[in-house]
Structure formats: C-alpha cells, structure tokens
C-alpha cells in the first residue's frame, strides 16, 4: 500500500516545480517593473513620438526602425546641413547594456533652401531609461546633454 502513495507524491512535486521555473522567460512590457525590466524587441515594437515635439516619430518592428523628424531631436546626430530640415531614417537596431544602437540611411531635405542630403546613419548610440510601460527617456550618447522622452501611442 505504501508504494502506491509515494509515486503520486513524487509526480505531483515534479509538476509543481516545473511550472514555477520561468527564469528563462523574457521580461515583457506588460509585466512592468521599473527595477527589473530590460528593453526588448517586444518592448520597443510599435509607434513612438517625442513628448515635446510630437511631429518627431519613430517606429520599431521586427524588421527594423523608421523615423520621421521635423524639428530638433536627440535622434538627429546629423550636422545642420539643412537648417529647416525634415529627416527620414530607415534601418536596423539592436540593444545592449542599456543602450540602443540604430543603423541605416537618412534623407535630409529643406525645400526653402533647396537642400537635399542623403547618407548613412552609422551605429548611432543612445542610452535609455524606462519610465513606465509607454514612456522611455532616450539620451544621445555622443551629446550627453541631449535627451528626449518618447511615448508609445
């Protein structure tokens, strides 16, 4: 009779421990905890805009990122070749150690001054701090005083 009681107890304890082992699960933005969350592709995916300049937008998805900037932005590390510029950027991104790296190509145009520039947006580095589920502060790593809050819309 004892043998039959021991086997079900062993099986039950095995199932309970395997259900609680989620150490390899990635943090998801829906489980927001500012002390433990790390940025991931899931976190970034979607459309974002700058809080102070909502016309400046950035979108992330599994294929990369795209930006449309019409005013000064922490994302704009391109020299002021076109004073009244609008900039569009497309490319890829990755993140590591609280930094986002963006790489792609840009087109910068200024209709008033007949200015049209194209070039590479090579491994631009930004530090980030997650404030809430839909709010991140981005700091231009080369211009440490230039930071901007982006919000998910």
C-alpha angles and dihedrals in degrees: 000000000000094000091061092054096050098053097057090048092053092049092048094051091049092053094048094051093047091052093055096050102101097137091120094051113112118240111257125206090235088065092055117187113157092206098056111020119111126196114261138169088262090055094049100042113113140041122315133183135192112258095221096039109030089181087071106083137174128189128197128194138151090280097054139271140299129195136194114194124180101164137034110303140174085239092061107088091152114113119257094266091141112037098199094035137162115201131199120189131184129181149094133305141196134176136217136163096001092313133111118210118203124191130174144090131301138204117202120189138176114187095191094056098034090241121155120167131173129184150128124300094209119197097316108193125216130177116218140199121193111224101174141338091289105023130078130170112221120198123194102236094209093046100039094184091058111088134149137188115234122196130199114241 
